[in-house]
Each structure stands twice: as structure tokens, then as C-alpha cells.
Amino acid sequence: MTETSTVFGGRNVKLLHPRVRNIKDNSEKELKTVKKYKDSEIFSQRQIEQMIIGVSTRKHKRSLETGSLGLRTNCESKSSVSRDFIAMTKAKLEAWRNGPIKKEYPILMIGGIVL
């Protein structure tokens, strides 16, 4: 058995699952279901969706589905949500700034506070 971080209900959950080996070359095979749900992009996208609908980082944990399955979770604190949001926003802004201009943008407004 092995433990892998996966995304369920907007939570980063540690999932215990069996290890699978390829008998031909003795390599470890990744389960399709585990691969699908361990994509961190799903997690980041959910955090951004929560912010867009007005959920503050402070209330993020309360807005998620209940974690009553007894599974270990992480990355739910307001600080980690804020850090993830900032990192994703920076990456998307840099990609936009360094990429070719494909559309006409009549207005671009960016606000922020630097401390």
C-alpha cells in the first residue's frame, strides 16, 4: 500500500491505495483513477472558483464539502490558499505578458498592494 495526495471535494486528501507492478519490466504502474485525481491543477482551479464567487481565504475551509471519511487532508489553511492563489495568478500573468498578443484588449486594469 502507498499513500498519494489526491483532490476530492476541493480538499487535498491523502489516499491510501494498493501499488501495482508491471510484471514484464518490474516497474510500478500508476492507476488511472489516482492519476486523474492527483492533478494539482484541479485543486488550484477549485480555489480560484471559490475566490471568484466571493469566498474569502479565511472561510475557504468551511466552504468545502465535509471531510467525514476520516481521511487526512492538508492545504486548507487560509495561508496556503492565499499562497496558491498568488502563485497561480503570477504564473498566468507572466504567461500572458510573455506571450503573443492574439486579441485586442481595449482596457486592462490590474490592482494590488505590495508590502
C-alpha positions in Angstrom: 0.0 0.0 0.0 1.1 3.5 -0.7 -0.2 7.0 0.1 -0.8 9.6 -2.6 -2.1 13.2 -2.4 -5.3 13.5 -4.4 -8.1 16.1 -4.8 -11.6 15.2 -3.6 -14.3 17.8 -2.9 -11.9 20.7 -3.1 -9.7 19.1 -0.4 -6.1 17.8 -0.8 -6.6 14.3 0.6 -4.0 11.6 1.4 -5.4 8.5 -0.3 -4.1 5.0 0.7 -4.2 2.7 -2.3 -2.5 -0.5 -3.5 0.7 -0.5 -5.5 0.5 -2.1 -8.9 3.6 -3.5 -10.7 4.1 -4.4 -14.3 5.4 -8.0 -14.4 7.1 -7.6 -17.7 9.7 -4.9 -16.7 9.0 -4.8 -12.9 8.1 -1.1 -13.0 5.4 0.5 -10.9 2.2 1.3 -12.8 0.1 4.3 -12.0 -3.6 3.7 -11.5 -5.7 5.8 -13.9 -8.1 6.9 -11.2 -5.3 8.0 -8.9 -3.6 9.8 -11.8 -6.8 11.7 -12.7 -7.4 12.9 -9.1 -3.8 13.8 -8.2 -3.6 16.6 -10.7 -2.8 19.7 -8.7 -4.5 21.9 -11.4 -7.9 20.6 -10.2 -7.0 21.8 -6.7 -5.9 25.2 -7.8 -8.8 25.7 -10.1 -11.2 24.9 -7.2 -9.5 27.5 -5.0 -9.8 30.1 -7.7 -13.5 29.3 -8.3 -14.1 29.8 -4.6 -12.5 33.2 -4.6 -14.4 34.3 -7.7 -17.8 33.5 -6.1 -16.7 35.6 -3.0 -15.4 33.0 -0.5 -12.5 34.6 1.4 -9.4 32.7 2.2 -10.4 32.8 5.8 -13.7 31.0 5.1 -12.3 28.6 2.4 -12.1 25.5 4.6 -15.7 26.0 5.8 -17.0 26.2 2.2 -15.7 22.8 1.2 -17.6 19.5 1.4 -17.3 17.8 4.7 -14.3 15.6 5.2 -16.1 13.0 7.2 -14.4 10.0 5.7 -11.7 10.1 8.2 -9.0 10.8 5.6 -6.0 13.1 6.3 -6.3 16.4 4.5 -3.9 19.3 4.0 -3.6 22.7 2.2 -6.8 24.1 3.7 -5.4 26.9 5.8 -6.0 30.5 4.7 -2.3 31.0 4.3 -1.8 28.0 1.9 -4.9 29.0 -0.1 -3.5 32.6 -0.4 -0.1 31.3 -1.4 -1.5 29.0 -4.0 -3.7 31.8 -5.4 -0.8 34.2 -5.6 1.5 31.6 -7.3 -1.2 30.7 -9.9 -2.0 34.3 -10.6 1.7 35.2 -11.0 2.2 32.3 -13.4 -0.8 33.2 -15.5 0.1 36.9 -15.6 3.7 36.1 -16.7 2.5 33.7 -19.4 0.1 36.4 -20.6 2.8 39.1 -20.5 5.4 37.0 -22.3 3.1 35.5 -24.9 2.0 37.0 -28.3 -1.0 39.4 -28.3 -3.7 37.5 -30.1 -6.7 39.7 -29.2 -7.3 43.4 -29.0 -7.6 44.5 -25.3 -9.2 47.9 -25.1 -8.7 48.1 -21.3 -6.5 46.2 -18.8 -6.8 47.1 -15.2 -4.6 45.4 -12.6 -4.7 46.3 -8.9 -2.7 45.2 -6.0 -0.8 46.1 -2.9 2.9 45.4 -2.4 4.1 45.4 1.1 
